[in-house]
């Protein structure tokens, strides 16, 4: 059979640097237009949700001019998107979006405009569920035989099936013998769920069995209760595959019989709904995704299958019917109907190549124009054209939607006052008309703004102020986000240093000191910091200690010292940035800052230990509060029993004991609240100290922007601590990954499997401090940070202030 190329009908490239998987694509009439045509919904791991309505473009038009209906940025990654009847009071289709810790259901609606590109689409949140466990995937259907509505089942990473009956959480069950999550699908005819476990066998669980099984809050409770009492959860049937499964699909083609399709690494399995094998097809390639759908032949099923050789194969059961070449490797494939052409194949690759294609020859879309032999009155045509242009301009001013990203200009006026307030003025310009864009101001605690959201009725100036809302401040980042339909523009910048400190007198001695070297002759500090006159500068942080900058008169060295280790970061960062700007303005291209070491790890570990101690205190206070609350309720029950007795006896000092317990509960609650506030301050100090450590490491080893970004993602993975996940375990896991991959000593030491268990708070910080020390040691010996596993190859380079030395360069395995 000849190999043909799939014909492109419509294509688009989604974003830059975004990632997609098999659950990130779905098709359907998501806006309930009733036209019979489908829309494409795509979600990415970067949290971007896009909706498209493709149509063939004319030769003189751009392909994506008006195909994109909506683009929304979510703060959390999107794992899966599905369409169904998920709202109890409506039978319309709604969009379910699965995040790692949240399930959200949205309604998509469109409003017609006055011009061709004037249609507006909105995404309205109907309801959402916050998940107690990290989600892996989901499936939906009429569980339990319900009609007119769909329920949702979510599989967590630790093997729990969570069932949601639309706006209500129903129940959750743990799968027996669970190790790793697998694909999940729902069979309507038997009302059962099909999954593939880590033991490489297909397992089927009936909804009725899941509903009446023993309930448990944790997996340990589930195992204990299943051995003692209650109905134990067992599979209806199982079938050993002997290989990993990539996907499971149950197409609803007939009410009399249903087939279960399982795509393995080397085989395609078709099972009956009772677990018996209908047929099996051995594959001679590595598949990437597949889609079974109904066939015109009775008793058979068509299967679309994509592989890693950029090929699309069409099977009718086990018979190969057609092969076509694609431009990329898809991770998801669907079949959809669009205007002028039905049954188009929609494919999505892992890097965002979205393509609508068909197989066969190109159909002709050309229609011969009607011949009009009447004479044209050019004066009337010119008058009509001017009138139409006037109408279009008037409609564009009110309902036109920009197709270009808006331009954001920032102008700030700083007024130093006792309240430490920065008055900011923002000017926004756009190349074309924009209808009511929204601007969001984002700052990190303890910074705060007087107003964080603005709806711009006109492109004009707007003002807001930034101030301190806490007792410590070590971050001065601010970002603006301007969103319209369907574009989002972001602008991030640093706030002035005067917001957090003011000039002060210099001191000679301090507890903590670091020295920054340059490769150029020393400069006067008044050139770098205008308005100063001496070689020693003092900065008094408003909520911290004093930071001093000293310049050497004979060498190109600058010392930064303070009584607080974490307070050094802001001034050190500002000094390095101003040096770069100063020498760049002079036309110096080879200027470089450096740090000769040693890295102040003992001082940094003091901040880490203080933060960890407060985290441990949180758990201690919770345990004590729980004990006192149990004691308080027990005393209440005994007193209530005494008061209800017809012949009451003496209280035996129960009232005194109750009052003392109450006072203990109040005191523990106050102490826990005080510890929580101290923990927030400690985490802010830890962030500042970590920023300083990253800055020193980058100056010490001359790290580039990419390696510095990897180091920041490793040491600063969280914006804030949560009871479920803290800084210590997150950083320890990230550093362990680097030490086992790109920073391993040799290819033999690289880990084959990087799977880890659930992250929990450690017993102490000794392991974390050991890994941080080892990370600095590997970097000091020439290690290079990379997102891929690489081996060491010696490469000779010149480091500032040193002789030639050998660095460990890495190559791909």
Secondary structure by P-SEA (a helix, b strand, c coil): cccccccccbbbbcccccccccccccccccccccccbbbbbbbcccbbbbbbbccccccccccccccccbbbbbcbbbccccccccccccccbbbbbbcccbbbbbbbbbbbccccccbbbbbbbcbbbbbcccccccccccccccccbbbbbbbcccbbbbbbccccccccccccccccccbbbbbcccccccccccccbbbbbbaaaaaaccccccaaaaaaaaacccbbbbbcccccccccccbbbbbcccccbbbbbbbcccbbbbbcccccccbbbbbccccccbbbbbbccccbbbbbbbccccbbbbbcccccccccccccccccccccccccccbbbbbbcccccccccccccccccccccccccccccaaaaaaaaaaaaaaaaaaaaccccccbbbbbbbbbbbbbcccbbbbbbbbbbbcccccbbbbbbbbccccccccccccccccbbbbbbbbbcccccccbbbbbbbbcccbbbbbbbbccccccbbbbbbbccccbbbbbbbcccccccccccccccccbbbbbcccbbbbbbbbbccccbbbbbccccccaaaaaaaaaaaaaaaaaaaccccbbbbbccccaaaaaaaaaaaaaaaaaaaaaaaaaaaaaaaaaaaaaaaaaaaaaccccccccaaaaaaaaaaaaaaaaaaaaaaaaaaaaaaaaaaaaaaaaaaaaaaaaacccaaaaaaaaaaacccccccccccaaaaaaaaaaaaaaccccccccccccccccccccccccaaaaaaaaaaaaaaaaabbbbbcbbbbbbbbbbbccccccccccccccc
